[in-house]
Amino acid sequence: MIFKPMQHKAAGLPHNPLKAIVAPRPIGWIASRGSDNSINLAPYSFFNALSEDPAMVMFSVQTDSPDHHKDSLRNVEETGEFVVNIVGEAQFDSMNISSGNFPYGDNEFIHAGLEMVDSESISVPRVGKVPAALECVHYDTMHLPRNAQGGGYIVVIGTVTSIYIDDAVLRDGMVDYAAFMPISRLGYRDYGRSSDIFQKNRPGQE
Ligand SMILES: Cc1cc2nc3c(=O)[nH]c(=O)nc-3n(C[C@H](O)[C@H](O)[C@H](O)COP(=O)(O)O)c2cc1C
């Protein structure tokens, strides 16, 4: 079957399979602070690392209209900082709660019963007990093309300024996936766990 983007229904598919095809995706659980000092927390699975040195990450924010932006984007543009929290199994339900549509200024850490832990390099807190977190400063914002209804996505790019890893997920100085167990986003309502890990050398590597 071949079809054009957003024409899945005409092709006989009830739901858009794009996110199921581009899966698994890591979840960037984004903490941010507004210029009024309010704290915000929300998950973004259009999220990834872009580069290692310098370390850069991105997340992509859906907008229905040019004049309404989600709280995370508003905050990052206002104060220029954010924390990417990695969602471990223990944080899954809290992550889901934090995706609720709360009014601007509501703190999802409180709604989800989460502890705010001070960051090293920025004023935005990370989520307590997460396996890892990346402290970031805003590098750039890229407005992707809008659709016919005026909706679209705005990509936020950040430079990582400090990295937190829970010592409990390290074994022999390396991340132990069994302990780390980041939850990933698949398509539809599906999520995944990285529970079947294997190794392979690249050509020429010992
Ligand atoms: C697992 C998961 C992944 C999500 N990924 C995205 C995403 O990549 N982009 C987006 O705009 N919304 C995404 N959402 C929805 C936002 O989390 C939701 O709209 C949230 O209310 C935004 O919060 P904010 O306005 O506080 O930033 C996702 C929700 C969940 C549960």
The ligand as an SDF file (V2000), in Angstrom:
LIG
                    3D

 31 33  0  0  0  0  0  0  0  0999 V2000
    3.8430   10.3570   25.5040 C   0  0  0  0  0  0  0  0  0  0  0  0
    3.3800   11.6960   24.9960 C   0  0  0  0  0  0  0  0  0  0  0  0
    4.1030   12.3400   24.0020 C   0  0  0  0  0  0  0  0  0  0  0  0
    3.7050   13.5960   23.5090 C   0  0  0  0  0  0  0  0  0  0  0  0
    4.4440   14.1840   22.5300 N   0  0  0  0  0  0  0  0  0  0  0  0
    4.0950   15.4190   22.0780 C   0  0  0  0  0  0  0  0  0  0  0  0
    4.8960   16.0820   21.0930 C   0  0  0  0  0  0  0  0  0  0  0  0
    5.9260   15.5730   20.6300 O   0  0  0  0  0  0  0  0  0  0  0  0
    4.5000   17.3180   20.6860 N   0  0  0  0  0  0  0  0  0  0  0  0
    3.4060   17.9270   21.1960 C   0  0  0  0  0  0  0  0  0  0  0  0
    3.1080   19.0530   20.7970 O   0  0  0  0  0  0  0  0  0  0  0  0
    2.6270   17.3230   22.1410 N   0  0  0  0  0  0  0  0  0  0  0  0
    2.9620   16.1040   22.6000 C   0  0  0  0  0  0  0  0  0  0  0  0
    2.2030   15.4940   23.5670 N   0  0  0  0  0  0  0  0  0  0  0  0
    1.0800   16.2190   24.1460 C   0  0  0  0  0  0  0  0  0  0  0  0
    1.5490   17.2240   25.1990 C   0  0  0  0  0  0  0  0  0  0  0  0
    2.2350   16.5570   26.2490 O   0  0  0  0  0  0  0  0  0  0  0  0
    0.3170   17.9490   25.7850 C   0  0  0  0  0  0  0  0  0  0  0  0
   -0.2930   18.7220   24.7660 O   0  0  0  0  0  0  0  0  0  0  0  0
    0.6550   18.8100   26.9660 C   0  0  0  0  0  0  0  0  0  0  0  0
   -0.5380   19.3050   27.5290 O   0  0  0  0  0  0  0  0  0  0  0  0
    1.5000   19.9930   26.5790 C   0  0  0  0  0  0  0  0  0  0  0  0
    1.8090   20.6750   27.7710 O   0  0  0  0  0  0  0  0  0  0  0  0
    2.3240   22.1530   27.8700 P   0  0  0  0  0  0  0  0  0  0  0  0
    1.2830   23.0630   27.2440 O   0  0  0  0  0  0  0  0  0  0  0  0
    2.3980   22.3100   29.3440 O   0  0  0  0  0  0  0  0  0  0  0  0
    3.6570   22.2410   27.1700 O   0  0  0  0  0  0  0  0  0  0  0  0
    2.5540   14.2350   24.0450 C   0  0  0  0  0  0  0  0  0  0  0  0
    1.8090   13.5720   25.0490 C   0  0  0  0  0  0  0  0  0  0  0  0
    2.2200   12.3180   25.5090 C   0  0  0  0  0  0  0  0  0  0  0  0
    1.4220   11.6300   26.5940 C   0  0  0  0  0  0  0  0  0  0  0  0
  1  2  1  0
  2  3  1  0
  2 30  2  0
  3  4  2  0
  4  5  1  0
  4 28  1  0
  5  6  2  0
  6  7  1  0
  6 13  1  0
  7  8  2  0
  7  9  1  0
  9 10  1  0
 10 11  2  0
 10 12  1  0
 12 13  2  0
 13 14  1  0
 14 15  1  0
 14 28  1  0
 15 16  1  0
 16 17  1  0
 16 18  1  0
 18 19  1  0
 18 20  1  0
 20 21  1  0
 20 22  1  0
 22 23  1  0
 23 24  1  0
 24 25  2  0
 24 26  1  0
 24 27  1  0
 28 29  2  0
 29 30  1  0
 30 31  1  0
M  END
$$$$
